Amino acid sequence: MTISEISAKVSEIILIGFYREDTGEKLLIPEELVEALKQERLTREQAQEQAESQVERLKEHLRRRETACR
């Protein structure tokens, strides 16, 4: 086997190793997993902040209505 054939075989094995055989879904390498985790955490934190902000707006709206009704 020549070096280029070995290189092609290694590349093929590496590519196969990063895909699920049953679904064909690409499996993330460690660096991609770290980045995906960071992105998921950021998305979750932003959603939490938006939810908390919405709660505060609703509380303020209710306080104003209660004040107006008195």
Buried (B, 14 or more C-beta within 10 A) or exposed (E): EEEEEEEEEEEEEEEEEEEEEEEEEEEEEEEEEEEEEEEEEEEEEEEEEEEEEEEEEEEEEEEEEEEEEE
